Amino acid sequence: MFYGYAGFLVVTSKMTSVVKLVVDRYPQHLINVNNPKFMAHVLKTLASCVSRPDSLLSLSAEDTFVLTTIKRGVQGNRFCEQDLSAEFDQLDWAEVLRVAFENRVASLLSYTLAPVFSSGRIPQKQLVILKKFFLETTQKNLRIRHNLNRILSELADRDIEVIVLKGAALASTIWPHMATRQMHDIDIVVPVEHVRETVNVLFELGYERTAEFSLEWHLKNTKEFSALREPNSGIEVEVHYRFFTPNPRLRIDETTFWLNAPSKGFGDVPAKVLASDELFVYLCLHVSVGHFLEDNMRSLLDIKLLIESSETSLDRLKIKAYLDDPYVGPLVAFPVLICSRFLGVDFESSIENASSVLSLHYSGFKLKVLEKSAAHFLLKSKTGSLSDWVLARLARGVIYEPKISLIRLFSYFIFEQKSITHLNEPESTSVTVKKAIQRRAKLFWGLMKKKRNVSKP
């Protein structure tokens, strides 16, 4: 709370220009964070903003087409001639591909549309791109699988236990085709005591370091060692030794993630994958913490496919315990809300009242902020408006601090503070204050720059 108020006091002389970005005109001599009428006006204006019809859901025809197509594509429901309507012919296909590539679902789009490629209804230029990219994705995923099998084989020879994470574990299981799940790298988890040996194995297999950070630095500051690449194939590997970045708020017992992990065959080599309950929680936090408000469509589709898989049966009591946690609960509930409302996922057998699960932790203004910002997770739409930026900034403060006061939330909007995604290492008070001042100064002048850009015609 102290930093919130201090931030406002430090920049009192500049506050008028900042507040004009968020609120309607207000007498300048009354603009003061300690003025109850002023703060009531600020909060009333913000509440009105989030109560308006949701501009974020007013997607373009191309946005809507991509979203609808990938939703059916992940279920193996591909296009046929009867699906080709007049609206199909009116699409801007350059924009369709831009949306698909930016959200990393172009391969899934290509797979879903493949049965109508010969119809002549897709422009030749975009048709060639879609065909070529699906082939390239297939080849890359096969290289990833080959490299993964080599790594697992070497680690098995050394009796190092491994859990395979994310795309490499999901592409050939719950996705309709191994090439529909675009992947960038290989993610594996090993016990922390075997990290150095695992990294040495990768060096022996020809992987090279891509960053100068030492292994000791990674072990202290991150949850994975992500600086390894195989030069011939270009495949990168992230060696995780924790499932989540250490943070006092996230009290998740990772021991159960290891104990409950079942074995799965990767080629002729056995390795472990996360059990359904732990995988569900991991994917939800990957959306809420790992990539908040950006690059989430694949992870949301991972959740959708996991829940809709015939082999998935979540433990209601275990998931409820996660949802009831004051800090973990909101981070799990938010992706559940998005998948339930916008991707048509039925959580009925696992989560009661999934479409309103956020109300376990939020109400009123905060709940409206998160419900509005949920649309940001669907697609990276071209929403450069100031109101969208304000909404995203407020949502970040709310999701990471469910009990945040409205005064501090407004402070967070102006001076974005350390969130749950950052490590909280012990440091002296003087260092803390110095970093806080530097961070707020940097963000303040960034806001001033953004304000000047917005005001340009």
C-alpha positions as CSV (number, residue, x, y, z in Angstrom):
1,M,0.0,0.0,0.0
2,F,2.9,2.3,0.9
3,Y,4.4,2.2,-2.6
4,G,1.0,2.8,-4.2
5,Y,0.4,6.0,-2.3
6,A,4.1,7.0,-2.5
7,G,3.9,6.6,-6.3
8,F,1.1,9.1,-6.5
9,L,2.7,11.6,-4.2
10,V,6.0,11.5,-6.2
11,V,4.3,12.5,-9.4
12,T,1.5,14.8,-8.2
13,S,2.7,17.6,-10.6
14,K,2.4,15.2,-13.5
15,M,-0.8,13.5,-12.5
16,T,-3.2,15.7,-14.5
17,S,-1.8,14.5,-17.9
18,V,-1.8,10.9,-16.7
19,V,-5.4,10.9,-15.4
20,K,-6.7,12.4,-18.7
21,L,-5.7,9.1,-20.3
22,V,-8.2,7.2,-18.0
23,V,-10.9,9.6,-16.9
24,D,-13.1,12.3,-18.3
25,R,-12.3,15.9,-17.6
26,Y,-12.1,16.8,-14.0
27,P,-11.2,20.1,-12.3
28,Q,-7.4,20.1,-12.1
29,H,-7.2,21.6,-8.6
30,L,-9.2,18.7,-7.3
31,I,-7.1,16.0,-8.8
32,N,-5.5,14.3,-5.8
33,V,-5.4,10.7,-4.8
34,N,-6.4,11.7,-1.3
35,N,-9.5,13.5,-2.5
36,P,-12.4,11.0,-2.0
37,K,-14.6,12.7,-4.7
38,F,-11.7,12.5,-7.2
39,M,-11.1,8.8,-6.5
40,A,-14.8,8.1,-6.7
41,H,-14.9,9.8,-10.1
42,V,-11.9,7.7,-11.3
43,L,-13.4,4.4,-10.2
44,K,-16.8,5.3,-11.5
45,T,-15.3,6.1,-14.9
46,L,-13.4,2.8,-15.0
47,A,-16.5,0.9,-13.9
48,S,-18.4,2.5,-16.8
49,C,-15.6,1.5,-19.2
50,V,-15.8,-2.2,-18.3
51,S,-19.6,-2.1,-18.3
52,R,-19.8,-1.0,-21.9
53,P,-20.6,-3.6,-24.7
54,D,-17.3,-5.5,-25.1
55,S,-15.4,-4.0,-28.0
56,L,-12.8,-6.8,-27.7
57,L,-15.4,-9.3,-28.8
58,S,-16.3,-7.4,-31.9
59,L,-13.9,-9.4,-33.9
60,S,-13.4,-8.9,-37.6
61,A,-14.8,-11.4,-40.1
62,E,-11.2,-12.8,-40.5
63,D,-10.7,-13.1,-36.7
64,T,-14.1,-14.9,-36.3
65,F,-13.3,-17.2,-39.2
66,V,-10.0,-18.3,-37.7
67,L,-11.4,-18.8,-34.3
68,T,-14.4,-20.8,-35.6
69,T,-12.2,-22.9,-37.9
70,I,-9.6,-23.9,-35.3
71,K,-12.4,-24.7,-32.7
72,R,-13.8,-27.3,-35.1
73,G,-10.3,-28.4,-36.4
74,V,-9.1,-29.5,-33.0
75,Q,-12.0,-31.9,-32.8
76,G,-11.1,-33.4,-36.2
77,N,-14.1,-31.7,-37.9
78,R,-12.6,-30.6,-41.1
79,F,-14.1,-28.5,-43.9
80,C,-16.1,-29.9,-46.8
81,E,-17.7,-28.4,-49.9
82,Q,-21.0,-27.7,-48.0
83,D,-19.1,-25.3,-45.7
84,L,-18.1,-22.9,-48.4
85,S,-20.5,-20.0,-48.2
86,A,-20.6,-16.5,-49.8
87,E,-18.9,-15.2,-46.6
88,F,-16.0,-17.6,-47.3
89,D,-15.4,-15.9,-50.6
90,Q,-15.4,-12.4,-49.1
91,L,-12.7,-13.1,-46.6
92,D,-9.4,-11.1,-46.8
93,W,-7.2,-14.2,-47.0
94,A,-4.0,-12.2,-46.3
95,E,-5.5,-11.1,-43.1
96,V,-6.7,-14.6,-42.3
97,L,-3.2,-15.9,-42.6
98,R,-1.8,-13.0,-40.6
99,V,-4.2,-13.9,-37.7
100,A,-3.4,-17.6,-37.9
101,F,0.4,-17.2,-38.0
102,E,0.5,-14.5,-35.3
103,N,-1.5,-16.9,-33.0
104,R,0.6,-19.9,-34.0
105,V,-2.4,-21.9,-35.3
106,A,-1.6,-21.7,-39.0
107,S,-0.8,-25.4,-39.3
108,L,-4.1,-26.3,-37.6
109,L,-5.9,-24.0,-40.0
110,S,-4.3,-25.6,-42.9
111,Y,-5.2,-29.1,-41.7
112,T,-8.8,-28.1,-41.2
113,L,-9.1,-26.5,-44.6
114,A,-7.2,-29.1,-46.6
115,P,-10.3,-31.0,-47.9
116,V,-11.3,-27.8,-49.8
117,F,-7.9,-26.8,-51.1
118,S,-8.9,-28.1,-54.6
119,S,-12.1,-26.0,-54.6
120,G,-10.4,-22.9,-56.1
121,R,-12.1,-20.7,-53.4
122,I,-8.8,-19.9,-51.6
123,P,-6.4,-17.5,-53.4
124,Q,-3.5,-19.3,-54.9
125,K,-0.8,-17.3,-53.0
126,Q,-2.4,-18.1,-49.6
127,L,-3.1,-21.6,-50.6
128,V,0.6,-22.3,-51.4
129,I,1.6,-20.8,-48.1
130,L,-0.8,-23.0,-46.1
131,K,0.3,-26.1,-47.9
132,K,3.9,-25.4,-47.5
133,F,3.7,-24.5,-43.9
134,F,1.8,-27.6,-42.9
135,L,4.5,-29.7,-44.6
136,E,7.3,-27.7,-42.9
137,T,5.5,-28.1,-39.5
138,T,5.2,-31.9,-40.1
139,Q,8.9,-32.1,-40.8
140,K,9.9,-30.0,-37.8
141,N,7.7,-32.0,-35.4
142,L,9.3,-35.2,-36.8
143,R,12.7,-33.7,-36.1
144,I,11.6,-32.8,-32.6
145,R,10.3,-36.3,-32.0
146,H,13.6,-37.8,-33.3
147,N,15.7,-35.5,-31.1
148,L,13.5,-36.2,-28.1
149,N,13.8,-39.9,-28.5
150,R,17.6,-39.6,-28.6
151,I,17.6,-37.5,-25.5
152,L,15.3,-39.8,-23.6
153,S,17.4,-42.8,-24.6
154,E,20.6,-41.3,-23.3
155,L,19.0,-40.2,-20.0
156,A,17.4,-43.7,-19.6
157,D,20.8,-45.3,-19.9
158,R,21.9,-43.1,-17.0
159,D,18.7,-43.9,-14.9
160,I,17.6,-40.2,-14.9
161,E,13.9,-39.8,-14.5
162,V,12.2,-37.5,-17.0
163,I,8.8,-36.0,-17.5
164,V,8.0,-34.7,-21.0
165,L,6.0,-31.4,-21.0
166,K,3.8,-29.4,-23.3
167,G,3.7,-29.9,-27.1
168,A,6.1,-32.8,-27.3
169,A,3.9,-34.8,-24.9
170,L,0.5,-33.7,-26.4
171,A,1.0,-33.4,-30.1
172,S,0.8,-37.2,-30.8
173,T,-1.8,-37.9,-28.1
174,I,-4.8,-35.5,-27.8
175,W,-4.3,-33.4,-30.9
176,P,-6.0,-34.6,-34.1
177,H,-2.7,-34.8,-36.1
178,M,0.9,-34.5,-34.8
179,A,1.5,-31.5,-37.2
180,T,-1.5,-29.5,-36.0
181,R,0.2,-28.7,-32.7
182,Q,3.0,-26.2,-33.6
183,M,6.0,-26.5,-31.4
184,H,9.1,-24.3,-30.9
185,D,11.2,-26.6,-28.7
186,I,11.4,-29.6,-26.4
187,D,10.5,-29.2,-22.8
188,I,11.6,-31.9,-20.3
189,V,11.7,-31.9,-16.5
190,V,14.4,-33.7,-14.5
191,P,15.1,-33.8,-10.7
192,V,17.2,-30.8,-9.7
193,E,20.0,-33.1,-8.6
194,H,20.3,-34.4,-12.2
195,V,20.3,-31.0,-14.0
196,R,24.1,-30.8,-14.5
197,E,24.3,-34.4,-15.7
198,T,21.4,-33.8,-18.1
199,V,23.0,-30.7,-19.5
200,N,26.2,-32.5,-20.0
201,V,24.3,-35.3,-21.9
202,L,22.9,-32.6,-24.2
203,F,26.4,-31.2,-24.8
204,E,27.6,-34.8,-25.7
205,L,24.7,-35.0,-28.2
206,G,25.9,-31.9,-30.0
207,Y,23.7,-29.2,-28.4
208,E,25.3,-25.8,-27.9
209,R,24.8,-23.1,-25.4
210,T,22.9,-20.1,-26.9
211,A,23.4,-17.7,-23.9
212,E,26.2,-16.8,-21.5
213,F,24.3,-17.4,-18.3
214,S,25.8,-20.1,-16.2
215,L,23.9,-23.1,-15.0
216,E,24.3,-21.8,-11.4
217,W,22.6,-18.6,-12.5
218,H,19.7,-20.5,-13.9
219,L,19.3,-22.7,-10.9
220,K,19.1,-19.6,-8.7
221,N,16.9,-17.4,-10.8
222,T,14.6,-19.6,-13.1
223,K,12.7,-22.8,-13.3
224,E,14.5,-24.1,-16.4
225,F,17.8,-24.1,-18.3
226,S,16.7,-22.8,-21.7
227,A,19.9,-22.0,-23.5
228,L,20.6,-25.1,-25.6
229,R,20.2,-25.7,-29.3
230,E,21.2,-28.5,-31.7
231,P,22.9,-26.6,-34.6
232,N,22.0,-29.0,-37.5
233,S,18.3,-29.2,-36.8
234,G,17.9,-25.9,-35.0
235,I,15.8,-27.7,-32.3
236,E,16.1,-26.1,-28.9
237,V,15.7,-27.8,-25.5
238,E,14.6,-26.4,-22.2
239,V,15.7,-28.5,-19.2
240,H,13.2,-27.8,-16.4
241,Y,13.9,-28.6,-12.8
242,R,10.8,-27.0,-11.4
243,F,7.3,-26.9,-12.8
244,F,6.7,-23.4,-11.5
245,T,8.8,-20.4,-10.9
246,P,9.5,-20.2,-7.1
247,N,7.2,-17.7,-5.4
248,P,5.9,-17.6,-1.9
249,R,2.3,-17.2,-3.1
250,L,2.2,-20.3,-5.2
251,R,2.2,-23.0,-2.6
252,I,2.0,-26.0,-4.9
253,D,3.4,-29.3,-3.8
254,E,5.4,-30.4,-6.9
255,T,6.1,-33.8,-5.3
256,T,2.7,-35.0,-6.3
257,F,3.5,-34.0,-9.9
258,W,6.3,-36.6,-9.9
259,L,4.5,-39.2,-7.8
260,N,1.4,-39.3,-10.0
261,A,3.1,-39.1,-13.4
262,P,2.4,-42.2,-15.5
263,S,4.9,-43.7,-17.9
264,K,4.4,-43.3,-21.7
265,G,6.3,-44.7,-24.6
266,F,8.2,-42.3,-26.9
267,G,9.2,-44.6,-29.6
268,D,11.0,-47.5,-27.9
269,V,12.0,-45.3,-24.9
270,P,9.7,-44.9,-21.8
271,A,9.4,-41.6,-20.1
272,K,6.8,-39.9,-17.9
273,V,4.1,-37.4,-18.6
274,L,1.9,-35.4,-16.2
275,A,-1.2,-37.1,-14.9
276,S,-4.5,-35.4,-16.0
277,D,-5.1,-33.4,-12.8
278,E,-1.6,-32.1,-12.6
279,L,-1.5,-31.4,-16.4
280,F,-4.7,-29.4,-16.1
281,V,-3.3,-27.2,-13.4
282,Y,0.0,-26.8,-15.1
283,L,-1.7,-25.7,-18.4
284,C,-3.9,-23.3,-16.6
285,L,-1.0,-21.6,-14.8
286,H,1.0,-21.6,-18.1
287,V,-1.8,-19.4,-19.5
288,S,-2.3,-17.2,-16.4
289,V,1.4,-16.8,-15.4
290,G,3.6,-17.9,-18.2
291,H,1.9,-15.9,-21.0
292,F,-0.6,-13.5,-19.4
293,L,-2.7,-11.8,-22.2
294,E,-0.4,-13.0,-25.0
295,D,0.3,-16.1,-27.0
296,N,-2.2,-18.3,-25.3
297,M,-4.4,-19.9,-28.1
298,R,-2.3,-23.1,-28.2
299,S,-2.4,-23.5,-24.5
300,L,-6.1,-22.9,-24.3
301,L,-6.6,-25.5,-27.1
302,D,-4.4,-27.9,-25.0
303,I,-6.9,-27.4,-22.1
304,K,-9.9,-27.9,-24.4
305,L,-8.5,-31.1,-25.8
306,L,-7.4,-32.4,-22.4
307,I,-10.9,-32.0,-21.0
308,E,-12.6,-33.4,-24.1
309,S,-10.3,-36.4,-24.3
310,S,-12.0,-39.7,-23.6
311,E,-9.1,-40.7,-21.3
312,T,-9.4,-37.6,-19.1
313,S,-11.2,-37.8,-15.8
314,L,-10.3,-35.0,-13.3
315,D,-10.6,-35.5,-9.6
316,R,-13.3,-33.0,-8.6
317,L,-12.1,-32.7,-5.0
318,K,-8.5,-32.1,-6.0
319,I,-9.4,-29.5,-8.6
320,K,-11.7,-27.8,-6.1
321,A,-8.8,-27.6,-3.6
322,Y,-6.7,-25.7,-6.2
323,L,-9.7,-23.4,-7.1
324,D,-10.3,-22.6,-3.4
325,D,-6.7,-21.5,-2.9
326,P,-6.6,-17.7,-2.5
327,Y,-3.7,-17.3,-4.9
328,V,-3.6,-20.4,-7.1
329,G,-7.5,-20.4,-7.5
330,P,-7.8,-17.3,-9.7
331,L,-4.9,-18.4,-11.9
332,V,-6.8,-21.7,-12.6
333,A,-10.2,-20.2,-12.7
334,F,-9.4,-17.6,-15.4
335,P,-8.5,-20.1,-18.2
336,V,-11.5,-22.2,-17.1
337,L,-13.7,-19.2,-17.7
338,I,-12.2,-18.5,-21.1
339,C,-12.5,-22.1,-22.3
340,S,-16.0,-22.5,-21.0
341,R,-17.4,-19.2,-22.4
342,F,-15.5,-18.9,-25.7
343,L,-14.2,-22.3,-26.7
344,G,-17.3,-24.3,-25.7
345,V,-15.5,-26.6,-23.2
346,D,-17.9,-28.5,-20.9
347,F,-16.3,-28.8,-17.4
348,E,-19.5,-30.1,-15.8
349,S,-18.1,-33.4,-14.8
350,S,-15.0,-31.8,-13.2
351,I,-15.9,-28.2,-12.1
352,E,-19.2,-26.9,-10.8
353,N,-20.5,-23.7,-12.5
354,A,-17.3,-23.4,-14.6
355,S,-18.6,-20.3,-16.5
356,S,-18.9,-18.3,-13.3
357,V,-15.9,-19.8,-11.4
358,L,-14.2,-16.5,-11.1
359,S,-16.9,-15.3,-8.7
360,L,-15.2,-17.6,-6.1
361,H,-12.6,-14.9,-5.7
362,Y,-13.9,-11.7,-7.3
363,S,-17.0,-9.6,-7.4
364,G,-18.1,-6.2,-8.7
365,F,-15.6,-4.1,-10.5
366,K,-12.7,-6.6,-10.4
367,L,-14.9,-9.4,-11.8
368,K,-16.0,-7.1,-14.6
369,V,-12.4,-6.2,-15.4
370,L,-11.3,-9.9,-15.7
371,E,-14.4,-10.9,-17.7
372,K,-13.8,-8.2,-20.2
373,S,-10.1,-8.9,-20.5
374,A,-10.8,-12.6,-21.1
375,A,-11.3,-11.8,-24.8
376,H,-7.7,-10.8,-25.1
377,F,-6.8,-14.4,-24.7
378,L,-8.7,-15.6,-27.8
379,L,-6.7,-13.9,-30.5
380,K,-4.0,-11.3,-30.8
381,S,-6.5,-8.9,-32.5
382,K,-5.5,-5.5,-33.7
383,T,-6.9,-3.6,-30.7
384,G,-4.6,-0.6,-30.3
385,S,-7.2,1.5,-28.4
386,L,-6.4,3.1,-25.2
387,S,-9.4,1.5,-23.4
388,D,-8.0,-1.9,-24.3
389,W,-4.6,-1.0,-22.9
390,V,-6.2,0.3,-19.7
391,L,-8.2,-2.9,-19.4
392,A,-5.2,-5.2,-19.9
393,R,-3.2,-3.2,-17.3
394,L,-5.9,-3.4,-14.7
395,A,-6.5,-7.1,-15.3
396,R,-2.9,-7.9,-14.7
397,G,-3.1,-6.2,-11.3
398,V,-6.3,-8.0,-10.4
399,I,-5.3,-11.6,-11.5
400,Y,-2.0,-11.5,-9.5
401,E,-3.4,-9.9,-6.4
402,P,-7.1,-10.9,-5.8
403,K,-7.4,-8.9,-2.6
404,I,-5.9,-5.8,-4.0
405,S,-7.6,-2.6,-2.9
406,L,-9.2,-0.3,-5.5
407,I,-6.8,2.4,-4.6
408,R,-3.8,0.2,-5.0
409,L,-5.3,-1.2,-8.2
410,F,-5.4,2.3,-9.7
411,S,-1.8,2.8,-8.5
412,Y,-0.8,-0.5,-10.2
413,F,-2.4,0.9,-13.4
414,I,0.0,3.9,-13.3
415,F,3.1,2.1,-11.9
416,E,3.1,-1.5,-12.8
417,Q,4.6,-3.4,-9.8
418,K,6.3,-6.8,-9.4
419,S,3.8,-9.5,-10.1
420,I,3.5,-13.1,-9.2
421,T,5.7,-14.0,-12.2
422,H,8.7,-12.4,-10.6
423,L,11.0,-14.0,-8.0
424,N,10.8,-12.6,-4.5
425,E,14.4,-12.9,-3.3
426,P,15.3,-11.3,0.1
427,E,17.0,-8.0,-0.3
428,S,17.7,-5.0,1.9
429,T,15.1,-2.2,2.4
430,S,17.4,0.4,0.6
431,V,17.7,-1.9,-2.4
432,T,14.0,-2.5,-2.5
433,V,13.2,1.3,-2.4
434,K,15.8,2.0,-5.0
435,K,14.5,-0.6,-7.4
436,A,10.9,0.6,-6.8
437,I,11.8,4.2,-7.6
438,Q,13.7,3.2,-10.8
439,R,10.9,0.9,-11.9
440,R,8.2,3.6,-11.4
441,A,10.3,6.3,-13.1
442,K,10.8,4.0,-16.2
443,L,7.2,3.0,-16.4
444,F,6.0,6.6,-15.8
445,W,8.0,8.0,-18.8
446,G,6.9,5.0,-20.8
447,L,3.4,6.0,-20.1
448,M,4.1,9.6,-21.1
449,K,5.5,8.4,-24.4
450,K,2.5,6.2,-25.0
451,K,0.2,9.2,-24.2
452,R,2.0,11.3,-26.8
453,N,1.6,8.5,-29.4
454,V,-2.1,8.1,-28.7
455,S,-2.7,11.8,-29.0
456,K,-1.2,11.9,-32.5
457,P,-3.9,12.1,-35.3
